[in-house]
Amino acid sequence: MTSDALESTAVLFDIDGTLVDSNYLHVEAWDRAFVAVGHPVDVWRIHRAIGMDSADLLAHALGDDADRLGEQAKEHHNRVYLSMTGRLRAIQGARELLAELSSRGARVVLATSAPQRELDVLLDLLDVAPSVDAVTSAEDVETAKPAPDIIEVALQRAGVPADRAVMVGDAVWDVVAAQRAGVACIGLLSGGYGREELLEAGALVVYDDAADLLSQLDGSPISPRLAR
């Protein structure tokens, strides 16, 4: 690794629920999918699994029926979710936060395992290409969060070691994945997970949303790393 890389700082961002207000659309799409395959699941249980690898989500929601109904439910979810993408919107402050970090010299990486079709929609909506150095997708790993794989790919693309990076995410699964990769994590409440559970999972600190983090950026765990 070059000396330049060792001096750089990367800020890795989850997208769903962190930069784009999409978690509850995913909940709705999964709810309709599980009803369609004849295995309704209480909506609160679906929400608790949002942000984890789809195989884990299906096992969590469908239990013993995951092998039999999982692929069919996944197809229903994808179709329903993509039909609702007109309702997506960027979370307040998301674009501005990425632009500010980029202007301060951070390497900004969108560390998501979203399928490419979903990712294309999210990137078009965000329109933050000038602020972003690299993007990951489902095609980069076999297993998504809470496995650390996508974080490790993001670090490789940023060209920095784990101790020169900070992850920003909204789900417990983001925090766990970051910890497993040796990366410090900041939690946001914008995905619907609670402050205490994010802290208990290992988040250094929790902010309301991207706008709140931006307003307190100089006092955040990111700032000292930018100054080093």
C-alpha positions in Angstrom: 0.0 0.0 0.0 1.4 3.4 -0.9 2.3 6.1 1.6 -0.5 8.3 0.1 -3.0 5.6 0.8 -1.8 5.3 4.4 -2.4 9.0 4.9 -5.9 9.0 3.3 -9.2 8.6 5.2 -12.2 6.7 3.8 -15.8 7.2 4.8 -17.9 4.2 3.8 -21.6 4.6 3.5 -24.5 2.2 3.4 -27.2 3.5 1.1 -30.6 2.1 2.0 -31.9 3.9 5.1 -28.6 5.9 5.4 -28.6 8.0 2.2 -32.0 7.1 0.7 -35.3 6.7 2.5 -35.9 3.2 1.3 -36.1 0.9 4.2 -39.9 1.1 4.7 -40.5 0.5 1.0 -38.4 -2.7 1.3 -40.6 -3.6 4.3 -43.7 -3.1 2.3 -42.3 -5.0 -0.7 -41.3 -8.0 1.5 -44.7 -7.9 3.3 -46.5 -8.2 -0.1 -44.1 -10.8 -1.3 -44.6 -13.1 1.8 -48.4 -12.7 1.4 -48.1 -13.6 -2.3 -46.3 -16.9 -1.5 -48.8 -17.8 1.2 -46.6 -17.1 4.2 -47.6 -13.8 5.8 -45.0 -12.4 8.2 -45.7 -9.7 10.9 -44.4 -6.4 9.5 -42.3 -5.6 12.6 -40.4 -8.9 12.1 -39.6 -7.9 8.5 -38.3 -4.5 9.6 -35.9 -6.2 12.1 -34.3 -8.0 9.3 -33.9 -5.1 6.8 -30.3 -4.5 6.0 -29.1 -8.1 6.4 -28.2 -10.5 3.6 -31.3 -11.7 1.7 -30.6 -15.3 2.5 -30.5 -14.4 6.3 -33.6 -12.2 5.9 -35.5 -15.1 4.3 -34.4 -17.6 7.0 -35.4 -15.1 9.7 -38.8 -14.4 8.1 -39.8 -17.8 6.7 -38.0 -20.2 9.0 -38.3 -23.8 7.8 -40.1 -22.6 4.7 -37.2 -20.5 3.5 -35.8 -23.2 1.2 -39.2 -23.9 -0.4 -40.5 -20.3 -0.7 -37.4 -18.1 -0.5 -36.6 -17.6 -4.2 -40.3 -17.1 -5.1 -40.6 -14.5 -2.3 -37.4 -12.8 -3.5 -38.7 -12.5 -7.0 -42.0 -11.0 -5.7 -40.0 -8.5 -3.6 -37.8 -7.4 -6.4 -40.8 -6.8 -8.7 -42.8 -4.9 -6.1 -39.9 -2.8 -4.9 -38.9 -1.7 -8.4 -42.5 -0.8 -9.1 -42.4 1.6 -6.1 -39.1 3.4 -6.7 -40.9 6.6 -7.7 -41.6 7.0 -4.0 -37.9 7.0 -3.1 -36.2 10.2 -1.9 -32.8 11.1 -0.6 -32.5 11.5 3.1 -32.1 15.1 4.3 -28.5 16.2 4.1 -27.2 13.1 2.3 -25.9 14.8 -0.8 -24.4 17.7 1.2 -22.7 15.3 3.6 -21.0 13.4 0.8 -19.9 16.7 -0.9 -18.5 18.1 2.3 -16.5 15.0 3.1 -15.1 14.9 -0.5 -14.1 18.5 -0.3 -12.2 17.8 2.9 -10.2 15.1 1.1 -12.0 11.9 2.3 -12.3 9.0 0.0 -16.1 8.4 -0.1 -17.2 4.9 -0.8 -20.8 3.7 -1.1 -20.5 0.3 0.6 -23.7 -1.5 -0.4 -24.7 -5.0 -1.4 -27.8 -3.8 -3.3 -28.5 -5.7 -6.6 -27.3 -3.8 -9.6 -30.9 -2.9 -10.8 -31.7 -1.4 -7.4 -28.3 0.3 -7.2 -28.8 2.0 -10.5 -32.0 3.5 -9.3 -30.4 4.7 -6.0 -27.4 6.2 -7.7 -29.6 8.0 -10.3 -31.7 9.4 -7.4 -28.7 10.5 -5.3 -26.8 12.1 -8.2 -23.6 12.3 -6.2 -21.0 10.9 -8.6 -18.6 13.9 -8.2 -18.4 13.2 -4.5 -18.0 9.4 -4.7 -14.7 7.6 -5.2 -16.0 4.0 -5.4 -19.2 2.0 -5.2 -19.8 -1.7 -4.3 -22.8 -3.9 -5.2 -24.2 -7.4 -4.7 -22.0 -8.6 -7.6 -18.9 -8.0 -5.4 -19.6 -10.5 -2.7 -21.4 -13.8 -2.1 -22.6 -12.9 1.4 -23.9 -9.5 2.4 -24.0 -7.8 5.9 -23.6 -8.7 8.7 -20.7 -10.6 7.1 -17.7 -8.2 6.7 -17.1 -9.0 3.0 -18.6 -5.8 1.5 -16.7 -3.6 3.9 -13.5 -5.3 3.0 -14.2 -4.8 -0.7 -14.9 -1.1 0.0 -11.6 -0.7 1.9 -9.8 -2.3 -1.1 -11.4 0.1 -3.5 -10.6 3.1 -1.2 -7.0 1.9 -0.9 -6.9 2.4 2.9 -6.4 0.1 5.9 -9.3 -0.5 8.3 -8.0 2.0 10.9 -8.2 4.8 8.3 -11.8 4.3 7.6 -15.2 5.0 9.2 -18.5 3.3 8.3 -21.8 5.2 8.4 -24.9 3.0 8.5 -28.4 2.9 9.8 -28.8 -0.8 10.7 -27.4 -3.1 13.4 -26.1 -5.2 10.6 -24.0 -2.3 9.3 -22.4 -1.9 12.7 -21.7 -5.6 13.1 -20.2 -5.9 9.6 -18.0 -2.9 10.2 -16.8 -4.3 13.5 -15.9 -7.7 11.9 -13.9 -5.8 9.3 -12.1 -3.8 12.0 -13.8 -0.5 11.0 -15.3 2.1 13.4 -18.9 2.7 12.7 -21.3 5.7 13.2 -25.0 4.9 13.4 -27.9 6.9 12.0 -31.6 6.6 13.1 -32.9 7.2 9.6 -33.5 3.5 8.9 -35.7 2.9 11.9 -33.3 1.1 14.3 -33.1 2.5 17.8 -30.2 4.5 19.3 -29.5 2.1 22.1 -29.4 -1.0 20.0 -27.0 0.7 17.5 -24.8 1.6 20.5 -25.0 -1.8 22.0 -24.0 -3.3 18.6 -20.9 -1.2 18.8 -21.6 2.1 17.1 -19.2 4.8 18.4 -22.0 7.4 18.3 -25.5 7.8 16.8 -26.9 10.8 15.0 -30.5 11.3 13.8 -29.7 11.3 10.1 -27.2 12.5 7.5 -28.1 16.2 8.1 -27.5 15.8 11.8 -24.1 14.2 11.2 -23.2 17.0 8.8 -24.1 19.7 11.3 -21.9 18.0 13.9 -19.2 16.8 11.6 -16.3 18.7 13.3 -17.1 17.0 16.6 -17.7 13.6 15.1 -15.4 10.5 15.0 -14.7 11.3 11.4 -13.1 14.7 12.0 -9.9 13.6 13.8 -9.2 11.0 11.1 -9.4 13.7 8.5 -6.9 15.8 10.4 -4.3 13.1 10.9 
